[in-house]
Amino acid sequence: VSTQSTWDRRQSYHTAEIHAMDADGTVRLMPATIGSEARLHLSVVIPAYNEEARISIMLDEALDWLATRQRASPAYTYELIIVDDKSADRTTEIVCEYMQKHSCVRLLTLKKNGGKGFAVKQGVYCSNGSLILMADADGATKFGDVQLLEQELTRIGPTLGIVCGSRKHLVNSAQVAKRKPIRNLLMHLFHSCVSFTFFAANGSRPIDDTQCGFKLFTRESARTVFSLCHLDRWCFDVELLLAAREHGHPVGEVAVNWSEIPGSKLRVSSMVHMGLELVLMCVAYRFRIWHFH
């Protein structure tokens, strides 16, 4: 008999049903592997939703960098896990073409759109790396900056830890200044709300940039924090970091090379949704409707 509360929306890797697609289009049930020992050095998890125009550029850059790194250090083994969040374009077909050429590329497909957080979670649950990198399909962050995150992760604690890419140094840059004023206003308002959420939930302070889609996890930290999260869409990053803080996992932050790529799916309505998710977290954790264990 399940004792899980109606309010408990978390997904355990023990019960996750994940579907993988082979290069020939065959779909099969994929067991979660995050509970097992690592078999590779790095797993790169890439959530993708209608990314046919951008994902090839990102995959080319990542594969080139990783191949170069492995030639220099043969023990640097890796995999790329693309999670297609029920795209309506050619994202799946494009990834299948890469799978035919690169054995390190894997594809997971969702039966329905679950949100970026849900897609990342499925990829993490099927990963085999001792380190797990979350990276956006648009390639906005220079992939080679993963080595900066690795260095910081080694410094703060190699067994437990999360390192986040940060764009704080770009706040006053020309590319941010070119944005519409309403978007910059909403960005600053969101960061203020995140600070309040952290304080309301567990009395801590957030990092400077919770939303950069370039984060590196140790396997143990990923196994813990992803299974604790209720949110599946815009603010899942915030909840991940809250869970990490609550469990004493070190969280670091490193400036990365980032550029805005055309085709962003972030809209004013998305910012409103993010605000509602922050309110939900404040209430749910403050009144112990949700918990970190």
C-alpha positions as CSV (number, residue, x, y, z in Angstrom):
1,V,0.0,0.0,0.0
2,S,1.4,3.4,-1.0
3,T,2.0,5.9,1.7
4,Q,2.8,8.7,-0.7
5,S,0.8,11.9,0.0
6,T,-1.5,13.3,-2.6
7,W,0.6,16.4,-2.5
8,D,3.8,14.5,-3.0
9,R,4.6,14.9,-6.8
10,R,8.1,13.4,-6.7
11,Q,9.3,10.7,-9.1
12,S,11.6,8.0,-7.7
13,Y,14.1,6.5,-10.1
14,H,13.0,3.1,-8.7
15,T,9.6,3.5,-10.3
16,A,10.5,5.6,-13.4
17,E,9.3,4.2,-16.8
18,I,11.7,5.6,-19.4
19,H,11.6,5.0,-23.1
20,A,14.8,4.9,-25.2
21,M,14.8,5.1,-29.0
22,D,17.4,3.3,-31.1
23,A,18.9,4.7,-34.2
24,D,16.5,2.8,-36.4
25,G,13.5,4.2,-34.5
26,T,12.8,1.2,-32.3
27,V,11.4,2.3,-28.9
28,R,12.2,0.2,-25.8
29,L,11.8,0.5,-22.1
30,M,14.9,1.7,-20.4
31,P,15.8,0.8,-16.8
32,A,17.1,3.6,-14.5
33,T,20.8,3.2,-13.9
34,I,21.4,6.1,-11.5
35,G,21.2,3.7,-8.5
36,S,24.1,1.7,-9.9
37,E,27.8,2.4,-9.9
38,A,29.2,4.7,-12.6
39,R,30.5,3.1,-15.8
40,L,31.7,6.3,-17.5
41,H,33.4,9.5,-16.5
42,L,30.8,12.0,-17.8
43,S,27.2,11.9,-18.8
44,V,25.8,14.9,-20.6
45,V,22.0,15.3,-20.3
46,I,20.4,17.6,-22.9
47,P,16.6,18.3,-22.7
48,A,15.2,19.1,-26.1
49,Y,11.8,20.5,-27.2
50,N,11.4,21.5,-30.9
51,E,15.1,22.1,-31.3
52,E,15.6,21.1,-34.9
53,A,17.1,24.5,-35.8
54,R,19.7,24.6,-33.0
55,I,20.6,21.1,-31.6
56,S,23.0,20.1,-34.4
57,I,25.3,23.1,-33.7
58,M,25.3,22.2,-30.0
59,L,25.9,18.5,-30.6
60,D,28.8,19.2,-33.1
61,E,30.5,21.5,-30.6
62,A,30.1,19.0,-27.7
63,L,31.2,15.9,-29.6
64,D,34.2,17.7,-31.0
65,W,35.3,19.0,-27.6
66,L,34.7,15.6,-25.9
67,A,36.6,13.7,-28.6
68,T,39.5,16.0,-28.3
69,R,39.5,15.6,-24.5
70,Q,39.4,11.8,-24.7
71,R,42.3,11.7,-27.2
72,A,44.4,13.6,-24.6
73,S,43.0,11.5,-21.7
74,P,41.7,8.1,-22.7
75,A,40.0,7.5,-19.3
76,Y,37.7,10.5,-20.1
77,T,34.8,8.4,-21.2
78,Y,31.4,9.9,-21.9
79,E,27.9,9.7,-23.3
80,L,25.4,12.3,-24.5
81,I,21.8,11.7,-23.5
82,I,19.2,13.8,-25.5
83,V,15.8,13.7,-24.0
84,D,13.1,14.7,-26.5
85,D,10.2,16.3,-24.6
86,K,7.5,15.3,-27.1
87,S,8.8,17.6,-29.9
88,A,6.6,18.3,-32.9
89,D,9.4,19.0,-35.3
90,R,12.4,16.9,-36.6
91,T,14.4,16.9,-33.3
92,T,14.1,13.1,-32.9
93,E,15.1,12.4,-36.6
94,I,18.1,14.7,-36.3
95,V,19.3,13.0,-33.1
96,C,18.8,9.5,-34.7
97,E,21.2,10.6,-37.5
98,Y,23.8,11.4,-34.9
99,M,23.2,8.1,-33.2
100,Q,24.1,6.3,-36.5
101,K,27.4,8.1,-36.5
102,H,28.3,8.3,-32.8
103,S,27.8,5.4,-30.4
104,C,28.1,7.7,-27.5
105,V,24.8,9.5,-28.4
106,R,21.6,8.2,-26.8
107,L,18.0,9.3,-27.2
108,L,15.2,9.1,-24.7
109,T,11.6,10.0,-25.8
110,L,8.7,11.1,-23.6
111,K,5.2,10.0,-24.4
112,K,3.9,13.5,-23.5
113,N,5.4,16.9,-22.9
114,G,6.6,16.9,-19.2
115,G,8.6,20.1,-19.0
116,K,12.3,20.7,-19.0
117,G,12.8,19.6,-15.4
118,F,11.0,16.3,-16.0
119,A,13.1,15.7,-19.2
120,V,16.3,16.4,-17.4
121,K,15.3,14.0,-14.6
122,Q,14.7,11.1,-17.0
123,G,18.1,11.7,-18.5
124,V,19.8,11.8,-15.1
125,Y,18.0,8.6,-14.1
126,C,19.4,6.8,-17.1
127,S,22.9,8.2,-16.9
128,N,26.1,6.2,-16.3
129,G,28.7,8.9,-15.5
130,S,30.4,9.6,-12.3
131,L,29.8,13.3,-13.2
132,I,26.5,14.4,-14.8
133,L,26.3,17.6,-16.8
134,M,23.0,19.3,-17.6
135,A,23.3,21.4,-20.8
136,D,20.8,23.2,-22.9
137,A,20.2,22.2,-26.5
138,D,20.6,25.7,-27.8
139,G,24.4,25.7,-27.1
140,A,24.2,29.1,-25.4
141,T,27.1,28.2,-23.0
142,K,30.5,27.3,-24.5
143,F,30.7,23.6,-24.0
144,G,34.4,23.6,-23.2
145,D,33.6,25.5,-20.0
146,V,32.7,22.2,-18.5
147,Q,36.3,21.9,-17.4
148,L,35.8,25.1,-15.3
149,L,32.9,23.4,-13.6
150,E,35.0,20.2,-13.1
151,Q,37.8,22.1,-11.5
152,E,35.4,23.8,-9.0
153,L,33.6,20.5,-8.3
154,T,37.0,19.0,-7.4
155,R,37.7,21.9,-5.1
156,I,34.4,21.9,-3.1
157,G,34.1,18.1,-2.7
158,P,34.4,15.4,-5.3
159,T,31.9,13.0,-3.8
160,L,29.0,15.4,-3.1
161,G,28.5,18.6,-4.9
162,I,26.9,20.7,-7.6
163,V,28.5,23.5,-9.6
164,C,26.4,25.9,-11.6
165,G,27.4,28.0,-14.6
166,S,26.8,31.7,-13.9
167,R,25.9,34.6,-16.1
168,K,26.0,37.2,-13.4
169,H,29.1,38.8,-14.9
170,L,27.0,39.5,-18.0
171,V,24.2,41.5,-16.3
172,N,25.6,44.9,-17.5
173,S,26.8,43.5,-20.9
174,A,25.7,44.8,-24.3
175,Q,23.7,41.6,-25.1
176,V,21.6,42.0,-22.0
177,A,21.1,45.7,-22.6
178,K,19.7,44.9,-26.1
179,R,16.8,42.9,-24.5
180,K,13.4,44.4,-24.2
181,P,13.1,46.4,-21.0
182,I,10.2,44.3,-19.8
183,R,12.3,41.2,-20.0
184,N,15.1,42.7,-18.0
185,L,12.7,44.0,-15.4
186,L,11.1,40.6,-15.0
187,M,14.6,39.0,-14.8
188,H,15.5,41.3,-11.8
189,L,12.1,40.7,-10.2
190,F,12.5,36.9,-10.6
191,H,15.9,37.0,-8.8
192,S,14.4,38.9,-5.9
193,C,11.6,36.3,-5.7
194,V,14.2,33.5,-5.7
195,S,16.0,35.1,-2.8
196,F,12.8,35.3,-0.8
197,T,11.9,31.6,-1.7
198,F,15.2,30.4,-0.4
199,F,14.8,32.4,2.8
200,A,11.2,31.2,3.3
201,A,11.9,27.5,2.5
202,N,15.0,27.0,4.6
203,G,16.5,30.3,5.6
204,S,19.5,30.2,3.3
205,R,20.6,32.5,0.4
206,P,20.6,31.4,-3.2
207,I,23.5,31.5,-5.6
208,D,23.6,34.4,-8.1
209,D,22.3,32.5,-11.1
210,T,19.9,29.6,-10.5
211,Q,18.6,29.5,-14.1
212,C,21.7,28.9,-16.2
213,G,21.2,25.6,-18.0
214,F,24.8,24.5,-17.4
215,K,25.2,22.5,-14.2
216,L,27.5,19.8,-13.1
217,F,26.6,17.2,-10.5
218,T,28.4,14.4,-8.8
219,R,26.6,11.1,-9.3
220,E,25.6,10.9,-5.6
221,S,24.3,14.5,-5.5
222,A,22.3,14.0,-8.7
223,R,20.8,10.7,-7.3
224,T,19.7,12.5,-4.1
225,V,18.4,15.9,-5.3
226,F,16.5,14.9,-8.4
227,S,14.5,12.3,-6.5
228,L,13.4,15.0,-4.0
229,C,12.0,17.5,-6.5
230,H,8.3,18.1,-7.2
231,L,8.6,20.7,-9.9
232,D,9.0,19.6,-13.5
233,R,9.1,22.9,-15.5
234,W,10.6,26.3,-15.2
235,C,11.7,26.5,-11.6
236,F,13.0,23.0,-11.1
237,D,16.5,24.4,-10.9
238,V,15.6,26.4,-7.8
239,E,14.1,23.4,-6.1
240,L,17.2,21.3,-6.9
241,L,19.5,23.8,-5.3
242,L,17.1,24.1,-2.3
243,A,17.3,20.4,-1.8
244,A,21.1,20.4,-2.1
245,R,21.4,23.0,0.6
246,E,19.0,21.2,2.9
247,H,21.0,18.0,2.6
248,G,24.4,19.7,3.0
249,H,25.7,19.2,-0.5
250,P,28.2,21.8,-1.5
251,V,27.0,24.2,-4.2
252,G,29.5,26.2,-6.2
253,E,29.2,28.8,-9.0
254,V,31.5,29.6,-11.9
255,A,31.3,32.3,-14.5
256,V,30.8,30.8,-18.0
257,N,31.0,32.0,-21.6
258,W,27.3,32.5,-22.6
259,S,25.6,34.2,-25.5
260,E,21.9,34.6,-26.2
261,I,20.8,32.3,-29.0
262,P,17.7,33.2,-31.2
263,G,14.7,30.9,-30.7
264,S,14.3,31.2,-26.9
265,K,11.0,29.7,-25.6
266,L,11.0,32.1,-22.7
267,R,7.9,34.4,-22.9
268,V,6.3,36.9,-20.5
269,S,3.7,34.1,-19.8
270,S,6.6,31.8,-18.8
271,M,7.9,34.4,-16.3
272,V,4.4,34.5,-14.8
273,H,4.4,30.7,-14.5
274,M,7.8,30.8,-12.9
275,G,6.5,33.3,-10.3
276,L,3.6,31.0,-9.5
277,E,6.0,28.1,-9.1
278,L,8.1,30.1,-6.6
279,V,4.9,31.0,-4.6
280,L,4.0,27.3,-4.6
281,M,7.5,26.4,-3.2
282,C,7.3,29.1,-0.6
283,V,3.9,27.8,0.7
284,A,4.6,24.1,0.3
285,Y,7.9,24.1,2.1
286,R,7.1,26.8,4.6
287,F,4.1,24.9,5.9
288,R,5.7,21.4,5.5
289,I,3.3,20.3,2.8
290,W,6.5,19.3,0.9
291,H,9.6,18.2,2.6
292,F,13.3,17.5,1.8
293,H,13.5,13.9,2.8
